[in-house]
Amino acid sequence: AKEKIWSMANEMISAKPTPEIRIGLIGYRDKTDAYITKVYPLSNDIDDIYAKLMAFKAQGGGDTPEAVNQALNEGVTKMDWSKSRDVLKVIFLVGDAPPHMDYKQDVKYTDSCKLAMKKDIIVNTIQCGSMASTTPIWQEIARKAEGKFARILQSGGVIAIATPFDKEIAAHNARLGRTVTVYGDARMQRFAASKRSLALSAPAAASADRLHYLSKAKEKSAKAAEVISGGGDLTDLLANDKLKLADIEEKKLPENVRKMNKKDREAYLTKQVEERKKLQTELNALLKKRSTFIITKKAELKKAGKGDGFDEKVGGFIREQAAKKGFRYE
């Protein structure tokens, strides 16, 4: 269910007024595993968070309990949470095993829940599977931190809805990827290129959800949506008038563009911008049709008792909790 990060992000950004989204990530295991926790801070670079999430592998484990207490406490204390009480701040604690309660140095989940409440942070809990010892603790954490509890299948209970538009959306995604011109120092170019590669390899549903999110996340003043988040794309800078052709630094260009003469380079980059705008206009129409199709299909599945466990539960949580902060959904 890792790809569902895009579905969650879409649920969040569909609110009115359009919110600014930051997502962080904490992976946790136990003391005898390769790591106890890995903390990635809140960021608006959702492509980067997605890459880190996809890098997590389900190794070890099975030797319950796990380092839930440490992970939850770090989620409350190590993220750069806004201090404003007008901001919706939510943690989703997802796992299958209960916490170790025998680690003396741990801050216990009950204390972390109290601290979360002081910081106006909601903690929702998603239990994967049906381990009996996990259920009451996951329920207690949600209750103490004014969140919601849900149980889903170990596999995520995910239903991927195929649509008649997926093939064409995938083709547009591939063509959009080719409009990316990596730009920056060597590290930034590698970073941008890896995001582009991961986006192109995503399953159809996740890829479409990602494109939909990037389209919605576009600033009102922007002329084109990002194709990769987090910078490093010269086409994006040019398309949105953040950089002029005359101001491009040659040393920041990829080799294939840097070796062009000035006239050919400017023609190439201008064409990249034009192609992106054309593709995004076509893509937005396709995404709208896909969204309408999925809404209808989900209603049919729900009526038949076959709804998507993860989407249904998490989407419901987000909408209800966002409404309390003044957001609305149409």
Order of alpha helices (4+ residues) and beta strands (2+ residues): alpha-beta-beta-alpha-alpha-beta-alpha-beta-alpha-beta-alpha-alpha-alpha-alpha-alpha-alpha-alpha
